[in-house]
Amino acid sequence: MKAVHFHAAFVLLALAFTLASAFDPSPLQDFCVAINDTKTGVFVNGKFCKDPKLVTAQDFFFQGLNKPGNTSNQLGSKVTQVNVLQILGLNTLGISLARIDFAPYGLNPPHTHPRGTEILTVLEGTLYVGFVTSDNRLITKVLYPGDVFVFPIGLIHFQFNVGNTNAVALAGLSSQNPGVITIAKNVFGSNPAINPDVLVKAFQLDLNIVKQLQSKFWMDNN
């Protein structure tokens, strides 16, 4: 009987360890304001922590998200990020924010966030949004002011302004630095360039078309 109890306890312990190790550990302090001075900090989650006694309100503050982003570009959109690079106090807190401005028919092109789920709400305009699942299913919705939509972590997604007026959205992300991989830009505009033969076979395109795409200037709206 003891052997059965021991086996059951071992299984539960192993399961708990598996679940615990599947996520980043929770911080064991109130905050870890990031600094670049390695002499006076402790390295946590990719940044050095500022001495808590030296932390001020400015470490948790960002100004200017009320200002429209410049959408005068090829995509007709601008993403204003507010992550750990803008607010050092976000370090280890697992959250960030972005404002997305769209010109009429502007596009935030297909991209992924490798380290964060995104939840987006429309403030102005009408957006056609969607994401593609790992089994290649497209899930889309037209959003109006006040509507909210979620893009699961790591999945390719996009937002397109289908109206003839400007549009604005706010997005929250479940990482202090969610990262962004813009599909077209990263594939055809990588540095150094991917061997064209790889892209010819992957996308079933003519070699000249691949070379033309690789020679383009790929706009970054972030």
Contacts in CASP RR format, 6 or more apart in sequence:
PFRMAT RR
TARGET T0000
AUTHOR 0000-0000-0000
METHOD contacts of the structure
MODEL  1
MKAVHFHAAFVLLALAFTLASAFDPSPLQDFCVAINDTKTGVFVNGKFCK
DPKLVTAQDFFFQGLNKPGNTSNQLGSKVTQVNVLQILGLNTLGISLARI
DFAPYGLNPPHTHPRGTEILTVLEGTLYVGFVTSDNRLITKVLYPGDVFV
FPIGLIHFQFNVGNTNAVALAGLSSQNPGVITIAKNVFGSNPAINPDVLV
KAFQLDLNIVKQLQSKFWMDNN
24 45 0 8 1.000
27 44 0 8 1.000
27 45 0 8 1.000
27 92 0 8 1.000
27 93 0 8 1.000
29 49 0 8 1.000
29 52 0 8 1.000
29 92 0 8 1.000
30 52 0 8 1.000
31 52 0 8 1.000
31 55 0 8 1.000
31 60 0 8 1.000
31 89 0 8 1.000
31 91 0 8 1.000
31 92 0 8 1.000
31 93 0 8 1.000
32 42 0 8 1.000
32 44 0 8 1.000
32 45 0 8 1.000
32 47 0 8 1.000
32 49 0 8 1.000
32 50 0 8 1.000
32 89 0 8 1.000
32 91 0 8 1.000
32 92 0 8 1.000
33 49 0 8 1.000
33 50 0 8 1.000
33 52 0 8 1.000
33 55 0 8 1.000
33 59 0 8 1.000
33 60 0 8 1.000
33 88 0 8 1.000
33 89 0 8 1.000
33 91 0 8 1.000
34 47 0 8 1.000
34 48 0 8 1.000
34 49 0 8 1.000
34 50 0 8 1.000
34 84 0 8 1.000
34 88 0 8 1.000
34 89 0 8 1.000
34 90 0 8 1.000
34 91 0 8 1.000
35 41 0 8 1.000
35 47 0 8 1.000
35 48 0 8 1.000
35 49 0 8 1.000
35 50 0 8 1.000
35 88 0 8 1.000
36 48 0 8 1.000
37 48 0 8 1.000
38 48 0 8 1.000
40 50 0 8 1.000
40 51 0 8 1.000
41 48 0 8 1.000
41 49 0 8 1.000
41 50 0 8 1.000
41 51 0 8 1.000
42 48 0 8 1.000
42 49 0 8 1.000
43 49 0 8 1.000
44 91 0 8 1.000
44 92 0 8 1.000
45 91 0 8 1.000
45 92 0 8 1.000
45 176 0 8 1.000
46 91 0 8 1.000
47 84 0 8 1.000
47 88 0 8 1.000
47 91 0 8 1.000
47 92 0 8 1.000
49 91 0 8 1.000
50 59 0 8 1.000
50 88 0 8 1.000
59 87 0 8 1.000
59 88 0 8 1.000
59 89 0 8 1.000
60 87 0 8 1.000
60 89 0 8 1.000
61 87 0 8 1.000
62 82 0 8 1.000
62 86 0 8 1.000
62 87 0 8 1.000
65 80 0 8 1.000
65 82 0 8 1.000
65 97 0 8 1.000
65 99 0 8 1.000
68 78 0 8 1.000
68 101 0 8 1.000
68 166 0 8 1.000
68 168 0 8 1.000
69 78 0 8 1.000
69 80 0 8 1.000
69 99 0 8 1.000
69 101 0 8 1.000
70 78 0 8 1.000
70 101 0 8 1.000
71 77 0 8 1.000
71 78 0 8 1.000
71 101 0 8 1.000
71 102 0 8 1.000
71 103 0 8 1.000
71 106 0 8 1.000
71 166 0 8 1.000
72 103 0 8 1.000
73 219 0 8 1.000
73 221 0 8 1.000
74 219 0 8 1.000
75 106 0 8 1.000
75 107 0 8 1.000
75 108 0 8 1.000
75 109 0 8 1.000
75 219 0 8 1.000
75 221 0 8 1.000
76 102 0 8 1.000
76 103 0 8 1.000
76 105 0 8 1.000
76 106 0 8 1.000
76 107 0 8 1.000
76 221 0 8 1.000
77 100 0 8 1.000
77 101 0 8 1.000
77 102 0 8 1.000
77 103 0 8 1.000
77 106 0 8 1.000
77 107 0 8 1.000
77 108 0 8 1.000
77 159 0 8 1.000
77 161 0 8 1.000
77 221 0 8 1.000
78 100 0 8 1.000
78 101 0 8 1.000
78 221 0 8 1.000
79 98 0 8 1.000
79 99 0 8 1.000
79 100 0 8 1.000
79 108 0 8 1.000
79 221 0 8 1.000
79 222 0 8 1.000
80 98 0 8 1.000
80 99 0 8 1.000
80 100 0 8 1.000
80 101 0 8 1.000
81 96 0 8 1.000
81 97 0 8 1.000
81 98 0 8 1.000
81 222 0 8 1.000
82 96 0 8 1.000
82 97 0 8 1.000
82 98 0 8 1.000
82 99 0 8 1.000
83 90 0 8 1.000
83 96 0 8 1.000
83 97 0 8 1.000
83 98 0 8 1.000
83 173 0 8 1.000
83 175 0 8 1.000
83 176 0 8 1.000
83 177 0 8 1.000
83 178 0 8 1.000
84 90 0 8 1.000
84 91 0 8 1.000
84 96 0 8 1.000
84 176 0 8 1.000
84 177 0 8 1.000
85 177 0 8 1.000
90 96 0 8 1.000
90 176 0 8 1.000
91 176 0 8 1.000
92 176 0 8 1.000
93 176 0 8 1.000
94 174 0 8 1.000
94 175 0 8 1.000
94 176 0 8 1.000
95 172 0 8 1.000
95 173 0 8 1.000
95 174 0 8 1.000
95 175 0 8 1.000
95 176 0 8 1.000
96 172 0 8 1.000
96 173 0 8 1.000
96 175 0 8 1.000
96 176 0 8 1.000
96 177 0 8 1.000
96 178 0 8 1.000
97 170 0 8 1.000
97 171 0 8 1.000
97 172 0 8 1.000
97 173 0 8 1.000
98 170 0 8 1.000
98 171 0 8 1.000
98 172 0 8 1.000
98 173 0 8 1.000
99 168 0 8 1.000
99 169 0 8 1.000
99 170 0 8 1.000
99 171 0 8 1.000
100 108 0 8 1.000
100 120 0 8 1.000
100 159 0 8 1.000
100 168 0 8 1.000
100 169 0 8 1.000
100 170 0 8 1.000
100 171 0 8 1.000
101 166 0 8 1.000
101 167 0 8 1.000
101 168 0 8 1.000
102 108 0 8 1.000
102 125 0 8 1.000
102 127 0 8 1.000
102 159 0 8 1.000
102 161 0 8 1.000
102 166 0 8 1.000
102 167 0 8 1.000
102 168 0 8 1.000
102 169 0 8 1.000
103 161 0 8 1.000
103 166 0 8 1.000
104 161 0 8 1.000
104 163 0 8 1.000
104 164 0 8 1.000
104 165 0 8 1.000
104 166 0 8 1.000
105 160 0 8 1.000
105 161 0 8 1.000
105 162 0 8 1.000
105 163 0 8 1.000
105 164 0 8 1.000
106 160 0 8 1.000
106 161 0 8 1.000
106 167 0 8 1.000
107 158 0 8 1.000
107 159 0 8 1.000
107 160 0 8 1.000
107 161 0 8 1.000
108 158 0 8 1.000
108 159 0 8 1.000
108 160 0 8 1.000
108 221 0 8 1.000
109 158 0 8 1.000
109 182 0 8 1.000
109 183 0 8 1.000
109 184 0 8 1.000
109 185 0 8 1.000
109 221 0 8 1.000
110 156 0 8 1.000
110 157 0 8 1.000
110 158 0 8 1.000
110 182 0 8 1.000
110 183 0 8 1.000
110 184 0 8 1.000
111 156 0 8 1.000
111 157 0 8 1.000
111 158 0 8 1.000
111 180 0 8 1.000
111 181 0 8 1.000
111 182 0 8 1.000
111 183 0 8 1.000
112 154 0 8 1.000
112 155 0 8 1.000
112 156 0 8 1.000
112 157 0 8 1.000
112 180 0 8 1.000
112 181 0 8 1.000
112 183 0 8 1.000
113 151 0 8 1.000
113 153 0 8 1.000
113 154 0 8 1.000
113 173 0 8 1.000
113 175 0 8 1.000
113 178 0 8 1.000
113 179 0 8 1.000
113 180 0 8 1.000
113 181 0 8 1.000
114 153 0 8 1.000
114 154 0 8 1.000
114 178 0 8 1.000
114 179 0 8 1.000
114 181 0 8 1.000
115 153 0 8 1.000
115 175 0 8 1.000
115 177 0 8 1.000
115 178 0 8 1.000
115 179 0 8 1.000
116 153 0 8 1.000
116 154 0 8 1.000
116 173 0 8 1.000
116 174 0 8 1.000
116 175 0 8 1.000
116 178 0 8 1.000
116 179 0 8 1.000
117 150 0 8 1.000
117 151 0 8 1.000
117 152 0 8 1.000
117 153 0 8 1.000
117 173 0 8 1.000
117 174 0 8 1.000
118 150 0 8 1.000
118 151 0 8 1.000
118 157 0 8 1.000
118 171 0 8 1.000
118 172 0 8 1.000
118 173 0 8 1.000
118 174 0 8 1.000
118 178 0 8 1.000
119 148 0 8 1.000
119 149 0 8 1.000
119 150 0 8 1.000
119 151 0 8 1.000
119 171 0 8 1.000
119 172 0 8 1.000
119 173 0 8 1.000
120 129 0 8 1.000
120 143 0 8 1.000
120 148 0 8 1.000
120 149 0 8 1.000
120 150 0 8 1.000
120 151 0 8 1.000
120 159 0 8 1.000
120 169 0 8 1.000
120 170 0 8 1.000
120 171 0 8 1.000
120 172 0 8 1.000
121 146 0 8 1.000
121 147 0 8 1.000
121 148 0 8 1.000
121 149 0 8 1.000
121 169 0 8 1.000
121 170 0 8 1.000
121 171 0 8 1.000
122 143 0 8 1.000
122 144 0 8 1.000
122 145 0 8 1.000
122 146 0 8 1.000
122 147 0 8 1.000
122 167 0 8 1.000
122 168 0 8 1.000
122 169 0 8 1.000
123 145 0 8 1.000
123 146 0 8 1.000
123 168 0 8 1.000
123 169 0 8 1.000
123 170 0 8 1.000
124 145 0 8 1.000
124 165 0 8 1.000
124 166 0 8 1.000
124 167 0 8 1.000
124 168 0 8 1.000
125 144 0 8 1.000
125 145 0 8 1.000
125 161 0 8 1.000
125 163 0 8 1.000
125 165 0 8 1.000
125 166 0 8 1.000
125 167 0 8 1.000
125 168 0 8 1.000
126 142 0 8 1.000
126 143 0 8 1.000
126 144 0 8 1.000
126 161 0 8 1.000
126 162 0 8 1.000
126 163 0 8 1.000
126 167 0 8 1.000
127 142 0 8 1.000
127 143 0 8 1.000
127 159 0 8 1.000
127 160 0 8 1.000
127 161 0 8 1.000
127 162 0 8 1.000
127 167 0 8 1.000
127 169 0 8 1.000
128 140 0 8 1.000
128 141 0 8 1.000
128 142 0 8 1.000
128 143 0 8 1.000
128 159 0 8 1.000
128 160 0 8 1.000
128 161 0 8 1.000
128 162 0 8 1.000
129 140 0 8 1.000
129 141 0 8 1.000
129 142 0 8 1.000
129 143 0 8 1.000
129 149 0 8 1.000
129 151 0 8 1.000
129 157 0 8 1.000
129 158 0 8 1.000
129 159 0 8 1.000
129 160 0 8 1.000
130 138 0 8 1.000
130 139 0 8 1.000
130 140 0 8 1.000
130 141 0 8 1.000
130 149 0 8 1.000
130 151 0 8 1.000
130 157 0 8 1.000
130 158 0 8 1.000
130 159 0 8 1.000
131 138 0 8 1.000
131 139 0 8 1.000
131 151 0 8 1.000
131 152 0 8 1.000
131 155 0 8 1.000
131 156 0 8 1.000
131 157 0 8 1.000
131 158 0 8 1.000
132 138 0 8 1.000
132 139 0 8 1.000
132 155 0 8 1.000
132 156 0 8 1.000
132 157 0 8 1.000
133 139 0 8 1.000
133 155 0 8 1.000
134 155 0 8 1.000
141 147 0 8 1.000
141 149 0 8 1.000
142 162 0 8 1.000
143 149 0 8 1.000
151 157 0 8 1.000
153 174 0 8 1.000
156 183 0 8 1.000
159 169 0 8 1.000
161 167 0 8 1.000
180 222 0 8 1.000
182 218 0 8 1.000
182 220 0 8 1.000
184 218 0 8 1.000
185 218 0 8 1.000
185 219 0 8 1.000
185 220 0 8 1.000
187 194 0 8 1.000
187 199 0 8 1.000
188 194 0 8 1.000
188 199 0 8 1.000
188 210 0 8 1.000
188 213 0 8 1.000
188 214 0 8 1.000
188 216 0 8 1.000
188 218 0 8 1.000
189 214 0 8 1.000
189 216 0 8 1.000
189 218 0 8 1.000
193 214 0 8 1.000
194 214 0 8 1.000
196 207 0 8 1.000
196 210 0 8 1.000
196 211 0 8 1.000
196 214 0 8 1.000
197 207 0 8 1.000
199 205 0 8 1.000
199 210 0 8 1.000
199 213 0 8 1.000
199 214 0 8 1.000
200 206 0 8 1.000
200 207 0 8 1.000
200 210 0 8 1.000
203 210 0 8 1.000
205 213 0 8 1.000
END
